Amino acid sequence: MTVLAPVITANHVTRLQQVFTAALELAPDVDHSGLAYRETPQWDSVAHLQLVIALEAEFDVMLETDDVLSLSTFGDATTILGRHGIAF
């Protein structure tokens, strides 16, 4: 896997929050920092795949299988996307 230099954009966090909100059908005022796979009622296996597809589309990345499997919190998403050159 190639690690890219981070592309710093102020709105990456906002975009990530919007992706999570839409993919998991969350209330707009949800605390994203507390989101966790299978602990957040809306985040089941089907929603997980929808989230992965939405992340790839929004940030123009192709997540590796290991990325998909390790994505279990909002914080994990920032780490994973960071490895793909998206800075938070």
N, C-alpha and C positions, 0 to 999 in steps of 0.2 A: 504494500500500500504506500502510495506517495503522500507525504505530508506537505501541504501547501502553506505558503506564507499567509497569515491571517489578513482578511480584507475587513477593515474596521469601518463599520457603518453604524451610526447612532441608533438607527431604528431596528437593528437585528433582534433585540429583546422584544420589542413591540410586535414585530412580525412573528416571532416564535410564539408569543402569547396568543396571537390571533389564530395561528395554525392549531395550537392545542385547543383553544376555545371552540373553533369550528369543527375540528375532527372528532372531539369528544363531546360535542354539544353541551358545553358548559355555560353557566351564567357568566355574563360579561365581567362581573366584579369578583370572580373567583381568585383565590390566592394561588397562583401558579406554582409557587415554591413548595407547596405541600402536596402536589399531585404525584401519585405513585400507581404503577400498574397493579391491578387487582385490589388495590386499597381504595382507589377512587371508583365508585360504583359504575360510572360510565365507561371506564377504561378496561374493557374486556378484550379477548383475543381478536374479535372482529374490529373493534375500534382501534386496536393496536396497529393492525394492517392499514386501516384508513389513515392513521396518524403518520405512518411511515411513508405512504404514498404522498400525503400532503406535504411532509417535510422535504421530500425529494423534489417535488414540483416547485415549492416556494423558494427553496435555496439552490435549486439547480445542481443537485448532488445525486450521486448514486450510492446509497448506503450498502455496506458490506453485510453479509449474513451475521457476522459477529456484532456489528453495530445494532442491527435489528434485535438481536437476542439480548444485548446489554442495555437497551433503552427501557429503563424502568422508572425513571423520574424525570421531571422537568430539567433538573440539573444535569442528568445524564445527556439529555438532548444538546445542551450547550457544549458539553465536553466532546461529544461525537461530532457535532457540526464544526467545532474548533479544529478537529483533525482533518476536516475537509476545507479548511481555509476561511471559515466564518468566525470572526472574533466577537466575543460578548463582553 
